[in-house]
């Protein structure tokens, strides 16, 4: 099976999730699939579902038909009318940045927008948010998707040194802290990604497709 991502942090979490099902996977780099500019445009749709399916379909074809999983995730903030949502990864508009530098640019915009909301709304200010993930699967038998969410709130100051993306700024009661403070085992048990993939893997296994 193939996981359609090159994110080291995401792969680490997914290995822990898949191991609970006694499953292993490969990723595009380990298969020798070169990274191309086309990958940057896979997340061009307006829903997590369409973006996740686009990744699964793209790498399914490149791999020659390996059963392929894709996902799309993001943070939806109440005070920002659901933003950044599906645009979480590229919210800052800094197409010249990748990795940690891109995370820092996105987080800087998050804090700026939250501070603007606080000044604008005062006592009505809400820091409620949720992480959303949609996991998708494609094989010769068809396609399937499942959605997972975890509720929390946005912090104006980061906590924790782990994770990636918005993790230091997202505190979730179900994790007992921010995603950046959580162990990989804890995250793999309770995160939005864990909930989406566990639901998808359970459904596929029940159908006899795994």
Buried (B, 14 or more C-beta within 10 A) or exposed (E): BBBBBEBEBBBBBBBBBBEEBEBEBEBBEEEEBEEEEEBEEBBEBEEBBBBBBBBBBBBBEBBEEBBBBBBBBBBBBBBBEBBBBBBBBBBBEBEEBEEEEBBEBBBEBBBEBBEEBBEEEEEEBBBEBBBBBBBBBBBEEEBBBBBBBBEBBBBEEBBBEBBBBBBBBBBBEBBEBBBBBBEBEBBBBBBBBBBBBBBBBEBBEEEEBB
